[in-house]
Amino acid sequence: LALNPWDVVLCISGTIISCENAIVVVVIFYTPAFRAPMFLLIGSLATADLLAGVGLMLHFAFVYFIPSEAVSLLTVGLLVGSFTASVCGLLAITVDRYLSLYDALTYYSERTVTRTYLMLLLTWGAAICHGLLPVLGWNCLQEPSACSAVRPLTKSHLALLSAALLAVLAAMLQLYVQICRVVRRHEHQIAVQRHLLAGSRYGSAARKGIATPAVILGTPASCWLPFAIYGLLGACGSPALCAYATLLPAAYNSLLNPVIYAFRNRQIQRVLWAVCCGCGCPSPPFGSRSPSDV
């Protein structure tokens, strides 16, 4: 096959995604202090994005060096499953953040741990189910006319994935609205208790609390919406070009997730600082964060 520049860009992106998320997975796995529910969710998201990056590299290698329809089904299944786990992981983290604000008094309880494991089970269950669909026969290898722009996925399968993605984004939007309401209510209660003397300081904290979920929602929405809309409509003068142009931003969501959810966390920053600089380095001035700030 002639080398497609889009495939090269996706392969390079997959390499960067894999390296970036591998750092997060190793740090969380080998640090005993990172066993709290929020770190389990971050680790699950990083694992999903790591698999997505590996899937992009394997897809490039198998397409150009070991062309095989059976192998293409496996790589596409890996990509579908890992991206599904990534998007569902974003929803799980948003749910965890909302609960940490809405029910802060009981957040540090066994119920939170149980709820976290349940969300992880649902996330990876949905990912495995979606990833196995192409392998188990829902593909267009026997019927090329049913192929979508993302071969060998069928048009109906791509539409299903797009609809599920839009549903997850809608759920995240609803949770974001609720988070804003909780933050506003907390700001008002604090201002009343302090007789408005510290209103500016707490107002700044509240604006920060609203800005953080806005980034959480805006990043996956801007990355995935073009692909989801194209997957539902499928109308484009150059399907291959549209598929690549919408898939690349979606892949970049896995590139941005570690920056938003892991590298901004002060505790993870301390571990990375210690690993990079050694034990002789002075401790950086990192403050503490609550689960809702992760």
C-alpha positions in Angstrom: 0.0 0.0 0.0 1.1 3.6 -0.6 2.0 5.3 2.7 -0.9 7.5 3.8 0.3 10.6 5.7 -2.8 10.5 7.9 -1.9 6.9 9.0 1.6 8.2 9.8 0.3 11.0 12.0 -2.1 8.6 13.8 0.8 6.2 14.4 3.0 8.9 15.8 0.1 10.2 17.9 -0.4 6.6 19.2 3.2 6.4 20.2 3.0 9.6 22.2 -0.3 8.6 23.8 1.1 5.2 24.8 4.3 6.7 26.4 2.3 9.5 28.2 -0.3 7.2 29.7 2.2 4.5 30.5 3.9 6.9 32.9 0.6 7.5 34.6 -0.2 3.8 34.9 3.2 2.9 36.3 3.1 5.8 38.8 -0.3 4.8 40.1 0.4 1.1 40.1 3.7 1.3 41.9 2.7 3.9 44.5 0.8 2.3 47.4 -0.6 5.7 48.5 -2.6 5.8 45.2 -5.3 3.4 46.1 -8.1 5.9 46.7 -11.1 5.7 44.5 -10.2 8.8 42.5 -6.8 7.3 41.6 -8.4 4.0 40.6 -10.5 5.9 38.1 -7.6 7.9 36.8 -5.6 4.7 36.5 -8.4 3.1 34.6 -8.7 6.0 32.2 -4.9 6.0 31.6 -5.0 2.2 30.9 -7.8 2.7 28.4 -5.9 5.5 26.7 -2.7 3.4 26.7 -4.5 0.6 24.9 -5.9 3.1 22.4 -2.3 4.3 21.7 -1.1 0.8 21.3 -4.1 0.0 19.0 -3.2 2.9 16.7 0.4 1.7 16.4 -0.6 -1.9 15.8 -3.2 -0.9 13.2 -0.5 1.0 11.3 1.9 -1.9 11.5 -0.6 -4.5 10.5 -2.0 -2.5 7.6 1.3 -1.7 6.0 3.5 -4.7 7.0 1.2 -7.6 7.8 -2.0 -7.1 5.9 -4.7 -9.4 7.1 -8.4 -9.1 7.5 -8.5 -11.2 10.7 -5.8 -9.1 12.3 -7.5 -5.9 11.2 -10.6 -7.1 13.1 -8.6 -7.5 16.2 -6.9 -4.1 16.0 -10.2 -2.3 15.2 -11.8 -4.2 18.1 -9.0 -3.1 20.4 -9.4 0.5 19.3 -13.2 0.4 19.7 -13.0 -1.2 23.1 -10.2 1.1 24.4 -11.9 4.3 23.2 -15.2 3.1 24.7 -13.4 2.6 28.0 -11.8 6.0 27.7 -15.1 7.8 27.2 -16.9 5.9 29.9 -13.9 6.5 32.2 -14.4 10.3 31.7 -18.1 9.9 32.7 -17.1 7.9 35.8 -14.6 10.5 36.9 -17.2 13.2 36.4 -19.7 11.2 38.5 -17.0 10.8 41.2 -16.3 14.6 41.2 -20.0 15.4 41.4 -20.5 13.0 44.4 -17.4 14.4 46.1 -19.0 17.8 46.0 -22.7 16.8 46.6 -22.1 14.3 49.3 -18.7 15.4 50.8 -19.4 14.1 54.3 -19.8 10.5 53.3 -17.4 10.5 50.3 -14.6 8.9 52.3 -16.5 5.7 53.1 -16.7 2.1 52.0 -19.8 3.0 49.9 -17.6 5.2 47.7 -15.1 2.3 47.2 -17.9 -0.1 46.3 -19.4 2.5 43.9 -16.0 3.0 42.3 -15.5 -0.7 41.6 -19.0 -0.9 40.2 -18.3 2.0 37.8 -15.0 0.3 36.8 -16.9 -2.9 36.1 -19.5 -1.2 34.0 -16.9 0.8 32.1 -14.8 -2.2 31.1 -17.8 -4.4 30.6 -19.1 -1.9 28.0 -15.7 -1.6 26.4 -15.3 -5.4 26.1 -18.8 -5.8 24.6 -18.2 -3.0 22.0 -14.7 -4.2 21.2 -15.9 -7.8 20.6 -18.7 -6.8 18.1 -16.4 -6.6 15.0 -14.6 -9.8 15.9 -17.8 -11.7 16.5 -19.2 -10.9 13.1 -20.6 -7.4 13.1 -18.3 -6.2 10.3 -18.5 -5.5 6.6 -15.9 -8.0 5.3 -18.5 -10.1 3.6 -20.7 -7.2 2.5 -18.5 -4.2 1.3 -21.5 -2.1 0.6 -22.3 -1.9 4.3 -18.8 -0.6 5.2 -18.5 2.7 6.9 -15.6 5.1 6.4 -13.9 3.3 9.3 -13.5 -0.1 7.7 -14.3 -2.8 8.7 -17.0 -1.3 10.9 -20.5 -1.3 9.4 -22.5 1.9 9.0 -25.0 0.8 11.7 -22.2 -0.1 14.1 -20.5 3.3 13.6 -23.9 5.0 14.1 -24.4 3.0 17.4 -21.0 4.1 18.7 -21.7 7.7 17.8 -25.1 7.7 19.5 -23.6 6.1 22.6 -20.9 8.8 22.6 -23.4 11.6 22.3 -25.4 10.1 25.2 -22.2 10.0 27.4 -21.4 13.6 26.5 -25.0 14.6 27.3 -24.8 12.9 30.7 -21.5 14.7 31.4 -23.2 18.0 30.5 -26.0 17.3 32.9 -23.5 16.5 35.7 -21.6 19.6 34.9 -24.7 21.7 35.3 -25.3 20.1 38.7 -21.7 20.7 39.7 -22.1 24.4 38.9 -25.2 24.5 41.0 -23.5 22.9 44.0 -20.5 25.2 43.7 -22.8 28.2 43.5 -24.8 27.1 46.5 -21.6 26.5 48.5 -20.3 29.9 47.6 -23.5 31.5 48.7 -23.6 29.6 52.1 -19.9 30.5 52.8 -20.5 34.2 51.9 -23.5 34.3 54.3 -21.6 32.7 57.1 -18.6 35.0 56.7 -20.9 38.0 56.4 -19.5 38.7 52.9 -16.1 39.6 54.4 -14.3 36.8 52.4 -16.6 36.9 49.4 -13.9 37.7 46.9 -11.6 34.9 48.0 -14.4 32.3 48.0 -15.8 33.7 44.8 -12.4 33.0 43.1 -12.4 29.5 44.5 -15.9 29.0 43.2 -15.0 30.3 39.7 -12.1 27.9 39.7 -14.4 25.1 40.8 -16.7 25.9 37.8 -13.8 26.3 35.3 -12.4 22.8 36.1 -15.5 20.9 35.1 -15.8 23.2 32.1 -12.4 22.0 30.9 -13.4 18.4 31.7 -16.5 18.7 29.5 -15.1 21.0 26.8 -12.1 18.8 26.0 -13.9 15.5 25.1 -16.8 17.4 23.5 -14.5 19.3 21.1 -12.5 16.2 20.4 -15.3 13.7 19.9 -18.2 15.7 18.6 -16.9 15.9 15.0 -16.4 12.2 14.8 -19.8 11.5 16.5 -21.7 13.8 14.1 -20.0 12.3 11.1 -20.7 8.8 12.3 -24.4 9.6 12.5 -24.7 11.6 9.3 -22.1 10.0 7.2 -22.5 12.6 4.5 -19.2 13.8 3.1 -17.8 14.4 -0.3 -14.5 12.6 0.6 -15.4 9.9 3.2 -11.8 8.8 3.8 -10.6 12.4 4.4 -13.5 13.1 6.7 -12.9 10.0 8.6 -9.3 10.8 9.2 -10.0 14.5 9.9 -12.5 13.6 12.6 -10.7 10.6 14.0 -7.5 12.5 14.7 -9.0 15.0 17.2 -10.7 12.0 18.9 -7.4 10.3 19.3 -6.0 13.6 20.7 -8.5 13.3 23.6 -6.4 10.4 24.9 -3.4 12.6 24.6 -4.9 15.4 26.7 -6.5 13.2 29.4 -3.3 12.6 31.3 -2.6 16.3 31.3 -6.0 17.1 32.7 -6.6 14.3 35.1 -3.1 13.0 36.2 -0.3 15.6 35.7 -2.4 18.3 37.3 -2.8 16.3 40.5 -0.4 17.5 43.2 0.3 14.1 44.7 1.2 12.6 41.3 3.3 15.7 40.6 5.3 15.0 43.8 6.0 11.4 42.7 7.1 12.5 39.3 9.2 15.2 40.8 10.9 12.7 43.0 11.5 10.2 40.2 12.9 12.8 37.8 15.1 14.7 40.2 16.0 12.0 42.7 15.8 12.0 46.5 18.2 14.9 46.8 15.9 17.5 45.2 14.0 19.8 47.5 10.3 19.2 47.7 8.4 21.6 45.4 5.7 23.8 46.9 2.7 21.7 46.0 -0.4 22.2 48.1 -3.1 19.6 48.8 -6.1 19.0 46.6 -9.5 17.6 47.3 -11.0 14.8 45.2 -13.2 17.4 43.4 -10.0 19.2 42.1 -8.6 16.1 40.4 
